[in-house]
């Protein structure tokens, strides 16, 4: 039995329902990851790499692949993934239909939270532009 999701907000007048991170916005299967990793375009920042491919669904979807080889400590891997999910969640409605896999480069674990968020936003903007051009 899995724990209930903590990302679901109750619908309210401020549009909180629009900012949810539903299951349909996540890449869930190995086949999806393989398709993106083999045929996707790469977007680099100093400490992150995003692999992006035109979407298999009608909305932007996120996949995370933060390896222990690049980021040794589990709590740092989790922090990077948490920042990536949150940044994606806040900006996914502005993105075209695309699948994005986030990978950390060495040194990502030493970044302050603000720098990690900034790099993630930059990478998502580049990825959106790249996907728009290829459509």
matplotlib code that plots the C-alpha trace (Angstrom):
import matplotlib.pyplot as plt

x = [0.0, 1.5, 1.3, -1.1, 0.3, 1.1, 1.0, -2.7, -4.2, -7.8, -9.4, -9.9, -10.6, -6.9, -6.5, -4.6, -6.0, -4.1, -0.8, -1.1, 1.5, -0.7, 0.4, -0.2, 2.6, 5.2, 7.1, 6.4, 7.7, 11.2, 10.1, 9.4, 12.8, 14.5, 12.7, 13.7, 17.3, 18.0, 16.3, 16.1, 18.0, 20.3, 20.1, 23.0, 23.5, 26.6, 25.2, 22.2, 21.5, 18.0, 17.2, 14.0, 11.9, 8.6, 5.9, 4.1, 1.1, -0.7, 1.2, 4.7, 5.9, 8.9, 11.3, 14.1, 17.4, 19.7, 22.4, 24.4, 27.5, 27.1, 25.5, 26.7, 24.5, 20.8, 19.5, 21.3, 19.8, 16.4, 16.8, 17.8, 14.8, 12.5, 13.6, 13.3, 9.7, 8.7, 10.1, 8.6, 5.2, 5.1, 6.1, 4.6, 1.5, 3.8, 5.6, 4.8, 4.0, 7.4, 9.0, 11.9, 14.4, 16.6, 20.1, 22.5, 26.1, 28.9, 28.7, 25.0, 24.9, 27.0, 24.7, 22.6, 18.8, 18.4, 21.1, 19.6, 16.2, 17.6, 19.5, 16.4, 14.3, 16.9, 17.1, 13.3, 13.2, 15.9, 14.2, 10.8, 12.4, 14.1, 10.9, 9.0, 11.5, 11.4, 7.6]
y = [0.0, 3.3, 6.5, 9.2, 11.9, 15.2, 17.3, 17.3, 20.6, 21.1, 23.1, 26.7, 30.1, 30.8, 28.0, 25.6, 22.6, 23.8, 23.6, 20.0, 17.4, 14.5, 11.0, 11.9, 14.5, 11.9, 9.5, 6.1, 3.3, 2.2, 2.3, 6.1, 6.7, 4.7, 6.6, 9.9, 8.9, 7.4, 10.0, 13.1, 16.4, 17.4, 20.7, 21.6, 23.9, 24.0, 21.3, 19.7, 18.0, 17.6, 15.2, 16.2, 14.6, 15.6, 14.2, 10.9, 12.5, 15.9, 17.5, 17.9, 15.0, 14.7, 11.9, 11.9, 10.0, 11.3, 8.7, 7.8, 7.9, 11.7, 12.5, 10.3, 11.2, 10.1, 13.3, 15.4, 13.2, 13.6, 17.4, 17.7, 15.6, 17.6, 20.9, 19.5, 18.3, 21.6, 23.7, 21.5, 21.5, 25.3, 25.8, 22.7, 24.6, 27.0, 24.1, 22.3, 18.6, 17.1, 14.5, 15.7, 13.5, 15.4, 14.2, 15.7, 16.5, 16.3, 19.3, 19.6, 18.4, 21.4, 24.0, 26.2, 25.8, 29.1, 28.3, 24.8, 26.3, 28.9, 26.3, 24.1, 27.1, 28.0, 24.4, 24.1, 27.3, 26.0, 22.6, 24.3, 26.3, 23.3, 21.3, 24.1, 24.3, 20.6, 20.4]
z = [0.0, -1.0, 1.0, -0.2, -2.4, -0.7, -3.9, -4.5, -3.5, -3.1, -5.8, -4.9, -6.3, -6.9, -9.4, -7.1, -9.1, -12.1, -10.2, -9.2, -10.3, -11.4, -12.3, -16.0, -15.8, -14.8, -17.0, -15.5, -17.8, -18.8, -22.4, -22.1, -20.5, -23.2, -26.0, -24.6, -23.7, -27.1, -29.4, -27.3, -27.6, -24.7, -22.9, -20.6, -17.7, -15.5, -13.1, -14.9, -18.1, -19.5, -22.3, -24.1, -26.8, -28.3, -26.1, -26.4, -24.6, -25.0, -22.1, -20.7, -18.6, -16.2, -15.6, -13.0, -13.3, -10.6, -10.2, -7.1, -9.3, -9.7, -6.4, -3.6, -0.7, -0.8, 0.9, -1.8, -4.6, -3.1, -2.8, -6.4, -7.5, -5.2, -6.7, -10.3, -9.6, -8.0, -10.8, -13.4, -11.6, -11.5, -15.2, -17.0, -18.2, -20.2, -21.9, -25.2, -25.3, -24.4, -22.3, -20.1, -18.2, -15.6, -14.9, -12.4, -13.3, -10.7, -8.4, -8.4, -4.8, -3.7, -5.2, -3.0, -3.4, -5.3, -7.8, -8.4, -9.0, -11.3, -13.4, -13.6, -14.8, -17.4, -18.6, -18.9, -21.0, -23.3, -23.6, -24.4, -27.2, -28.6, -28.6, -30.2, -33.0, -33.7, -33.8]

ax = plt.figure().add_subplot(projection="3d")
ax.plot(x, y, z, "-o")
ax.set_aspect("equal")
plt.show()
